[in-house]
Every structure is written in structure tokens, then in C-alpha cells.
Amino acid sequence: MTENVVQTAQVLRERYGPSYRWLVTISGMVGVVSMVLAMTTVNVAVPDVMGAFGIGQDQAQWMSSAYMATMTAGMLINAWLTGIFGERRIFVGALLFFSLGALLGGTAPTEHWLIFARVLQGFSAGVSQPLVMATIFTVFPPDRRGMAMGVFGLGVVFAPAIGPTLGGLMIEYFSWRYVFFISLPFCVIAAGMGLLFMPTRRIPREIPPFDWLGFALLCISLFGLMTGIADGQREGWSSDIIVLRLAVGALAGIGFILWELHTPRALLDVRIFTNIEFSAAAMIAFIFGAGMMGSTYVIPVFVQTIIGFTPLLAGLMMMPAGIMLAFIFPLAGRMSDAMPASVMIIIGLLLFAAGFAWMTVADVDTTFWTLVAMIMVSRLGLGLINPSLNASSLKALPADKVRQGSGVANFMRQLGGAFGINLMVAFFEVRTRFHADALTATQGYDNNTTERMLHQLYQLYQRSGLPFQQQKAGALEYLGTILNINAQMMAFSDTFIVVGVVALLALFPAAMLSRSQRRSRRLAFS
């Protein structure tokens, strides 16, 4: 091929024939898997990172929420970068920066350096994921796009299911730092395949304008709101710094929406939400993202801190659900081509909520396989939702809006995921303090059960030879530990209830989507 021939999708299709659509799909999916693995493998490392750097969960959660937040920002700059450099250069470049972030995270000397590495990874993932989704969508014919979105969903949901297992293996046999290196082999393979199969285009002589003001307002809004929520419990919700961050974040968010409606080169086409079907799908994506990513973070932390699972056991607990999704996703993708998307979405949301309603009864006595069954119920719901959600959000748009729509749909899901983790950790801390105060208030001198336990501890410490001055201190410290564990267990139960309720909230836009699709079918046949 001569130098003047640009390897567009049409040129590559003529070179590789009908198999090209699968070659480019596999190339993109390997990259997506590497990035989604990195998004979830760190969740099993949260207790180890807290111990390594001496930080609380409100700071450790930034490993996940900072990744998700910068991912949302990267998704909005994706269309501008791709329009200039083309799919191939952006895909391979994002993988290179992502790999750099993995190396920095695995060697981070402080928690701040670790968070910076996650910011770099998240931004790279945000730039590349909408690109992959739109490329896969456009190389398949309309009647097979549902199946194509099912394949894409394998990377988006299957990787989080197996990620904790791989992370647990790294921690069990090496250290928590190795969880950052898991994605590197996938990045190398994806970059090599991307150089061969990803389409490209000529770099334009004039760089198109970009909405830098809108981008800055979005970043300020995300930073203000998320740091305000994350630090609220530690700094005090009514403290000046928290109120200032939340106020600035909210004002910047409002300013972002107003500016996007005003500017002719909008970063986010807000008017795309006038399409009722797309708007309903985007609302579902936001709520679903909050429940999915929040639960993916909370479950491994729960089983390690409360039940006492090792990181490997916590990861293995997620594996059966991942294997199940490998069978469910292709089937769900085909089903989404044959039946209304809203039906599958509603069934999936109900299953997801039912799984977490069941998890509210989990405690230190819950067995491994019972937890596996709980997770499989909720993940079955994910398997039914994702292909239908992706396909319905893009099918509702005209062809010239598909690329923008794919970015907005992914943006909404990842934005929900970022705030889901952030809000659930904040909610967990508030409820932990509430339950700890309530339990502490019951530990008076008239509590005979506590008095008997303390007396038995005094006797035990006395027989072990502990000095008298330390016997009472040791007994009270043990009591405090028991109260804290019980407070955390009750707070986790409250958090699982919230995850289920969040999933049920998505039933309202799902009902809107169902009515809109029925109306569209009636108009098509009239």
C-alpha cells in the first residue's frame, strides 16, 4: 500500500474481507479488558493500601473514584482527539499512557503518587473506550449491532467480575503493588493489534476548535463535588472548606450545562437529551453505573474487613459470576435484537436489586457459597441490562449522532460510577458513626451482658499474667473493637440497601423508555 493511501475502515475491510469486523472488535476489546481490569482489580487491595500508607477508607477509595472521575472527563475529549488524530493513533497512544500509569501506580511511594497514577489511567481509559464502542458499532450492520454491543459488554462487565480474582492472586503471592501490573500484557497485545486493524485518517491542516471553557467547568465541578463528599465526614459536613467545595462544584456544574447550551462547539451535546429514548437510556446508565461500580467496590471491602476473607478468597468469590456472564452476554446480545430493550432492562434491574436485598442479611456467619449465590443473582441482572442499554441508546439516534451518543452514554454510566463509589463510601462512614454512637450509648453500668464479658476478660488477663493496670484497658479496647466491627457490619447492610434502592430508581426511566419505544413502533407501522 502506498504512502498516500489512508487506512480507513473501508480500505481495511477490503483488505481483510468479512473477518475485518471481528479483527477490529477483538483489538478494541483486548484494550477495553485491560482498562476495565485495572478499574476493578484495585478494589481487593483497599485494606492493604490503607495499611501500607496509614490512611482511612475515605482516602483509599480515591484509587477507584479518581479513576472513574477522570475517565468521565476523558470521554468528552475523545471525539475532538479522534477527529484530529484518528482512531489508530488515539487508541495506541491511550494504551501507552495507560501503561505508564500502571507502572507509576505499582511503584508509588505515597498515596498521592498512587492517586496521580490512577488519574492518568482513568483519563486514558476515558479517551479510548467510547472510541472502541463507536468503532465496533459502525463496522457491524444494523441487524447485528445488538450482538456487537453484547460482545462489547463482555469487556465492560465481565472484566470487573474476574478482576478481583486476579488482584487477589497478585496480593496473595506477591504484594498489592502487583495488581497494577496485571493489565500490562493486555495493553501490549492491544497496541500491536490496534496498529494493524484500527482505522485511521489524515491529520487535518487546521485543528478544529475545542470547548476548553466547558471542559474546565466540568473538571472543577467533578473536583469540587467529589472531594467535598469524600472529605465531608472527616472535615465536618458544615465546615467552611466542605461547604465551599460543594458550592463551587454545584455552581460549576450548572455553569457547564448553561454554557453547553450556549456555545456553538459544545463539548457535550446537551440537546441530544431531547430524544426521549436516548434520555431515558442515559438516566438508566447513570443510575446503573452508580449501583454497578459502587457495589463492585463495596463487596470485596466488606468480605475482607467484616468476614475476614483473604484478598484471594474475596476475588474467587466473584469468579463464578464472571463465568456465568461469559455465557449470558452473547445470549443477551441476541435477545436484545429480538425483543424490546426495555423489557430486558426492567428484568435485569429487578434481579440486580434482589441480589443486594439478599446481601443485607450477610454477616460474619455467612458462608462463602451463600455469598457467591448472592453475587450471581445481581450479576445476572447486569448481564441482561448492558447489551440492551448500549444498543437502545445508540439505535435511538440518527447515524450522524452515533459517535457523539456513544460518548454521552458512556459518560453518563461512568459519571454514575464515580459518584456511586464516592457517595457509598461517604454513606458508609456516616452510618458507621451513627451505629457506633448508638451501640456505645447502650454500654452503661446497667448492661449486665457487657459487665459479665468485661469481668470474664479481667479474669482471663489476670490468669495470663497481665499487670493489673493494663487489665481494664485491654478489656475496654476489646469491647471497643467488637462495637466497631458491629457498627461497620450494620453500616454495610445499610449500604447494600441503598445499592438495591438505586437500582429500583432506574425502573422509572426504564418505564419511560418502554412507552417511547411502543410509541415509535406504532408510528413506524401507521
ZAMARGU-4260 file (C-alpha; in steps of 0.2 Angstrom, whole numbers, plus 5000, padded with zeros to 4 digits):
<rodrens>
0) 5000/5000/5000 | 5007/5017/4995 | 5010/5031/5007 | 4996/5041/5000 | 4983/5028/5004
5) 4975/5031/5021 | 4970/5015/5030 | 4952/5020/5033 | 4939/5007/5039 | 4933/5004/5021
10) 4951/5001/5015 | 4954/4989/5029 | 4938/4980/5026 | 4943/4977/5008 | 4960/4971/5013
15) 4954/4958/5026 | 4937/4954/5020 | 4922/4950/5031 | 4933/4945/5045 | 4939/4963/5047
20) 4924/4967/5059 | 4930/4954/5071 | 4948/4958/5070 | 4945/4976/5074 | 4932/4971/5088
25) 4945/4959/5096 | 4958/4973/5095 | 4947/4985/5104 | 4940/4973/5116 | 4958/4967/5122
30) 4961/4986/5126 | 4945/4988/5135 | 4948/4972/5145 | 4965/4979/5151 | 4957/4995/5156
35) 4942/4988/5165 | 4953/4976/5174 | 4963/4990/5181 | 4947/4999/5186 | 4942/4984/5197
40) 4957/4974/5202 | 4962/4988/5215 | 4946/4985/5225 | 4953/4969/5234 | 4969/4979/5238
45) 4960/4993/5248 | 4963/4986/5265 | 4982/4983/5261 | 4984/5000/5254 | 4976/5008/5269
50) 4988/4998/5280 | 5003/5002/5269 | 5000/5021/5269 | 4991/5023/5286 | 4975/5030/5278
55) 4957/5028/5280 | 4944/5022/5268 | 4939/5039/5263 | 4956/5042/5256 | 4959/5024/5249
60) 4943/5025/5239 | 4951/5038/5228 | 4960/5024/5219 | 4943/5019/5212 | 4934/5036/5211
65) 4948/5046/5204 | 4950/5034/5190 | 4931/5035/5187 | 4930/5054/5188 | 4945/5057/5176
70) 4938/5043/5165 | 4922/5054/5163 | 4932/5069/5158 | 4942/5059/5145 | 4926/5053/5137
75) 4921/5070/5132 | 4938/5075/5124 | 4938/5058/5115 | 4928/5065/5099 | 4939/5080/5097
80) 4955/5070/5099 | 4949/5056/5087 | 4944/5069/5074 | 4961/5076/5074 | 4972/5060/5075
85) 4961/5046/5070 | 4956/5030/5079 | 4973/5021/5077 | 4984/5035/5085 | 4972/5039/5099
90) 4969/5020/5103 | 4988/5016/5104 | 4993/5032/5112 | 4980/5030/5126 | 4987/5012/5129
95) 5004/5019/5131 | 4999/5032/5144 | 4988/5019/5152 | 5003/5008/5154 | 5014/5022/5161
100) 5000/5025/5174 | 5001/5006/5179 | 5020/5007/5181 | 5018/5023/5192 | 5005/5015/5202
105) 5014/4999/5206 | 5030/5009/5212 | 5021/5023/5221 | 5030/5029/5236 | 5015/5039/5243
110) 4996/5038/5242 | 4996/5055/5232 | 5008/5047/5219 | 4996/5032/5218 | 4981/5043/5215
115) 4990/5053/5202 | 4994/5036/5193 | 4975/5032/5194 | 4971/5049/5187 | 4982/5046/5172
120) 4975/5028/5169 | 4957/5034/5171 | 4959/5048/5158 | 4967/5036/5146 | 4953/5024/5148
125) 4940/5038/5146 | 4948/5043/5129 | 4949/5025/5122 | 4933/5017/5127 | 4920/5027/5118
130) 4931/5026/5103 | 4931/5007/5104 | 4912/5006/5106 | 4908/5018/5092 | 4920/5008/5080
135) 4913/4991/5084 | 4895/4999/5082 | 4899/5006/5065 | 4908/4991/5057 | 4893/4979/5060
140) 4877/4980/5050 | 4861/4987/5059 | 4853/4969/5062 | 4869/4963/5071 | 4873/4978/5082
145) 4864/4971/5097 | 4876/4956/5096 | 4891/4968/5094 | 4886/4978/5109 | 4884/4961/5119
150) 4902/4957/5114 | 4907/4975/5120 | 4898/4972/5136 | 4909/4957/5140 | 4923/4969/5142
155) 4913/4981/5152 | 4905/4969/5164 | 4915/4953/5163 | 4932/4961/5167 | 4925/4968/5183
160) 4920/4950/5188 | 4937/4942/5186 | 4947/4957/5190 | 4946/4955/5209 | 4951/4937/5207
165) 4967/4941/5198 | 4970/4955/5210 | 4968/4943/5225 | 4981/4931/5216 | 4994/4945/5215
170) 4991/4951/5233 | 4992/4933/5239 | 5008/4928/5231 | 5017/4944/5228 | 5010/4961/5235
175) 4997/4974/5232 | 5008/4983/5221 | 5007/4969/5208 | 4988/4972/5205 | 4994/4987/5194
180) 5004/4977/5183 | 4990/4964/5178 | 4984/4975/5163 | 5002/4977/5155 | 5002/4961/5144
185) 4984/4966/5138 | 4990/4983/5134 | 5005/4977/5123 | 4994/4964/5114 | 4980/4978/5111
190) 4993/4991/5105 | 5000/4978/5092 | 4983/4973/5086 | 4977/4991/5085 | 4992/4996/5074
195) 4986/4983/5061 | 4967/4984/5062 | 4961/5001/5069 | 4956/5013/5056 | 4965/5030/5054
200) 4963/5046/5044 | 4974/5061/5039 | 4978/5074/5051 | 4969/5090/5046 | 4979/5105/5042
205) 4968/5116/5054 | 4965/5110/5071 | 4946/5111/5075 | 4941/5122/5090 | 4938/5114/5106
210) 4927/5119/5121 | 4940/5122/5134 | 4929/5133/5145 | 4916/5119/5146 | 4930/5106/5149
215) 4937/5117/5163 | 4920/5119/5171 | 4917/5100/5171 | 4933/5097/5179 | 4930/5110/5193
220) 4913/5103/5196 | 4919/5085/5197 | 4933/5090/5209 | 4923/5101/5220 | 4908/5089/5222
225) 4918/5073/5224 | 4931/5080/5236 | 4918/5088/5246 | 4908/5072/5248 | 4924/5061/5251
230) 4930/5073/5265 | 4914/5078/5272 | 4914/5065/5287 | 4932/5069/5291 | 4931/5088/5290
235) 4913/5090/5296 | 4899/5092/5284 | 4896/5110/5289 | 4914/5115/5289 | 4919/5130/5278
240) 4930/5120/5267 | 4917/5107/5263 | 4903/5119/5260 | 4915/5129/5249 | 4919/5114/5239
245) 4901/5108/5237 | 4895/5125/5232 | 4909/5128/5219 | 4906/5111/5212 | 4887/5114/5211
250) 4889/5131/5203 | 4902/5125/5190 | 4891/5110/5186 | 4876/5122/5182 | 4888/5134/5173
255) 4894/5119/5162 | 4876/5114/5157 | 4871/5133/5153 | 4887/5135/5143 | 4885/5119/5133
260) 4868/5125/5128 | 4875/5142/5123 | 4891/5138/5114 | 4891/5133/5096 | 4905/5120/5099
265) 4898/5111/5114 | 4909/5098/5122 | 4893/5088/5127 | 4878/5090/5116 | 4865/5093/5129
270) 4852/5095/5116 | 4854/5076/5112 | 4844/5073/5128 | 4828/5080/5119 | 4827/5062/5111
275) 4816/5054/5124 | 4823/5036/5121 | 4841/5042/5122 | 4837/5052/5138 | 4829/5038/5147
280) 4843/5026/5142 | 4856/5039/5148 | 4846/5041/5165 | 4847/5022/5167 | 4865/5022/5163
285) 4869/5034/5176 | 4859/5025/5190 | 4865/5008/5184 | 4883/5014/5184 | 4881/5021/5202
290) 4875/5004/5208 | 4887/4993/5197 | 4903/5002/5202 | 4898/5006/5220 | 4894/4988/5223
295) 4910/4982/5214 | 4920/4992/5226 | 4909/4988/5242 | 4908/4969/5241 | 4927/4965/5241
300) 4930/4978/5255 | 4915/4970/5265 | 4921/4952/5265 | 4939/4957/5269 | 4935/4969/5284
305) 4920/4960/5291 | 4920/4942/5287 | 4939/4940/5286 | 4942/4934/5269 | 4959/4935/5261
310) 4961/4945/5245 | 4962/4929/5235 | 4946/4922/5243 | 4937/4938/5240 | 4942/4938/5222
315) 4937/4919/5220 | 4920/4924/5227 | 4917/4935/5212 | 4923/4922/5199 | 4908/4911/5197
320) 4898/4926/5192 | 4911/4931/5179 | 4910/4913/5172 | 4891/4915/5171 | 4892/4931/5162
325) 4903/4924/5149 | 4888/4913/5144 | 4874/4926/5147 | 4881/4941/5137 | 4881/4933/5120
330) 4863/4926/5123 | 4858/4943/5130 | 4865/4952/5115 | 4855/4941/5103 | 4839/4943/5113
335) 4841/4962/5113 | 4839/4961/5094 | 4823/4951/5095 | 4814/4959/5110 | 4811/4976/5117
340) 4826/4983/5126 | 4815/4990/5140 | 4809/4973/5145 | 4826/4966/5147 | 4832/4981/5156
345) 4817/4980/5169 | 4820/4962/5172 | 4839/4965/5174 | 4836/4979/5187 | 4824/4969/5197
350) 4837/4954/5198 | 4851/4967/5202 | 4841/4974/5216 | 4835/4957/5223 | 4853/4951/5224
355) 4858/4966/5235 | 4842/4964/5245 | 4848/4947/5249 | 4865/4953/5254 | 4858/4964/5268
360) 4857/4948/5279 | 4876/4944/5276 | 4886/4944/5292 | 4902/4935/5299 | 4892/4919/5299
365) 4888/4919/5280 | 4896/4905/5271 | 4907/4908/5255 | 4894/4899/5243 | 4880/4909/5250
370) 4889/4925/5246 | 4893/4918/5229 | 4875/4915/5226 | 4870/4932/5231 | 4883/4940/5219
375) 4877/4929/5205 | 4859/4935/5206 | 4865/4953/5205 | 4877/4949/5191 | 4864/4940/5181
380) 4854/4957/5181 | 4870/4965/5174 | 4871/4953/5160 | 4853/4956/5154 | 4855/4975/5156
385) 4871/4980/5147 | 4868/4974/5129 | 4850/4981/5129 | 4856/4998/5137 | 4870/5000/5125
390) 4860/4996/5109 | 4844/5005/5114 | 4854/5021/5117 | 4863/5021/5100 | 4848/5015/5090
395) 4838/5029/5095 | 4850/5042/5087 | 4852/5046/5068 | 4868/5040/5060 | 4877/5057/5062
400) 4874/5057/5081 | 4880/5039/5084 | 4898/5044/5089 | 4893/5058/5100 | 4879/5047/5108
405) 4891/5033/5112 | 4902/5046/5121 | 4887/5053/5131 | 4881/5036/5135 | 4897/5030/5142
410) 4900/5047/5150 | 4883/5045/5160 | 4887/5027/5166 | 4905/5032/5171 | 4899/5048/5179
415) 4886/5037/5189 | 4900/5025/5194 | 4912/5039/5200 | 4898/5047/5211 | 4892/5029/5216
420) 4908/5024/5224 | 4911/5042/5232 | 4893/5043/5239 | 4893/5025/5245 | 4909/5027/5255
425) 4903/5043/5262 | 4886/5035/5267 | 4895/5020/5274 | 4906/5031/5285 | 4891/5042/5291
430) 4881/5026/5295 | 4896/5018/5304 | 4897/5033/5315 | 4879/5033/5318 | 4878/5014/5323
435) 4894/5016/5333 | 4887/5030/5344 | 4870/5020/5346 | 4880/5005/5352 | 4891/5014/5363
440) 4876/5023/5371 | 4870/5005/5377 | 4886/5001/5386 | 4881/5008/5403 | 4884/5000/5420
445) 4866/4993/5419 | 4871/4982/5404 | 4873/4966/5413 | 4879/4957/5397 | 4893/4969/5395
450) 4898/4968/5413 | 4899/4949/5413 | 4910/4950/5397 | 4922/4963/5405 | 4923/4953/5421
455) 4927/4937/5411 | 4941/4947/5402 | 4948/4953/5418 | 4950/4936/5424 | 4957/4930/5408
460) 4970/4944/5408 | 4974/4940/5426 | 4977/4922/5423 | 4989/4927/5409 | 4999/4937/5420
465) 4995/4954/5413 | 4998/4969/5425 | 4983/4975/5434 | 4984/4992/5427 | 4983/4985/5409
470) 4968/4973/5413 | 4954/4986/5412 | 4962/4995/5397 | 4964/4979/5387 | 4946/4974/5391
475) 4939/4991/5386 | 4949/4990/5370 | 4942/4973/5366 | 4925/4980/5369 | 4928/4995/5358
480) 4934/4983/5344 | 4918/4972/5345 | 4907/4988/5344 | 4917/4995/5329 | 4915/4979/5320
485) 4897/4978/5323 | 4894/4996/5318 | 4903/4993/5302 | 4893/4977/5298 | 4877/4986/5301
490) 4883/5001/5290 | 4887/4989/5276 | 4870/4982/5277 | 4863/4999/5276 | 4874/5002/5261
495) 4868/4986/5252 | 4850/4993/5254 | 4855/5009/5246 | 4863/4999/5231 | 4846/4990/5229
500) 4836/5006/5230 | 4847/5014/5217 | 4844/5000/5205 | 4825/5001/5208 | 4825/5020/5204
505) 4831/5016/5187 | 4814/5007/5184 | 4806/5024/5181 | 4816/5029/5166 | 4815/5011/5160
510) 4796/5013/5160 | 4798/5029/5150 | 4809/5020/5138 | 4796/5006/5136 | 4782/5019/5132
515) 4793/5028/5120 | 4798/5013/5111 | 4780/5007/5109 | 4775/5024/5103 | 4789/5023/5090
520) 4784/5006/5084 | 4766/5012/5082 | 4772/5027/5071 | 4783/5016/5061 | 4768/5004/5056
525) 4755/5018/5054
</rodrens>
